[in-house]
Amino acid sequence: MAKIFCVANQKGGVGKTTTAVNLAAGLVGHQQRVLLVDLDPQGNATMGSGIEKSDLSKTVYQVLIGHAAVQEAVQRCPSAGYDVLPANRNLAGAEIELVDLDERELRLKNALHSVAHDYDFVLIDCPPALSLLTLNGLCAANGVIVPMQCEYFALEGLSDLVNTIKQVHAKLNPDLVIIGLLRVMFDARMTLQQQVSEQLLAHFGDKVFSSIIPRNVRLAEAPSYGMPGVTFDKASRGAQAYLEFGAEMIQRVQTMNIMQGNSAEVKP
């Protein structure tokens, strides 16, 4: 049974899609079966996986409104070997159409049931806003991975996201937890980033992943070639960091499974 994780942050430009794409590739590098769901109308995770979004007849949009099954819309990332439930600009219209549909916030969760046994991990790349699309992602997920830069304003955005997750946990998805915070675009030479990193560790403890993703030009170049950085230049510091993060995610999921096996109720 797949573990489903949202990659989410209400603040834009924090490396959310880079994290989703490269974590997917990193997990495949550790022999995991992975589905990446692109829930952002910009379709950047789709393009970054080497899939031409304008050529697609079936995407996550058709899945959400009930016109296609997940299996019909899935594409394969040619360079990294994970599956993609792609998105394009049509997804922007889903916000309006979903409003009138039954169980509008559970459409993605219900659709993913049919493929839950086909994958070890399902990663959902959410748009950088609290929208009905993001809500679908949070309702479908077992947990949230929060990529964030170690900068002052990122802490303010993190507070908003934590409050959102608490509300979804209380009202819609009691299984939802924060899996961890991932420090991205990290430059150890900057004193402020080191200070913010220390604040995160002090406040969130083991909820902060030990993996740190450095600021890396090869990761930034990879999307223009339609490839995850992990496969574009496996030897780069950024690629190696995401491979390490993939291994840490597998370990964290194993720990979650042990906790669930030993407890009738798992606290968020």
Secondary structure, 3 states (H helix, E strand, C coil): CCEEEEECCCCCCCCHHHHHHHHHHHHHCCCCCEEEEECCCCCHHHHHCCCCHHHCCCCHHHHHCCCCCHHHHCEECCCCCCEEECCCHHHHHHHHHHCCCCCHHHHHHHHHHHHCCCCCEEEEECCCCCCHHHHHHHHHCCEEEEEECCCHHHHHHHHHHHHHHHHHHHHCCCCCEEEEEEEEEECCCCHHHHHHHHHHHHHHHHHEEEEEEECCHHHHHHHHHCCCHHHHCCCCHHHHHHHHHHHHHHHHHHHHHHHHHHCCCCCC
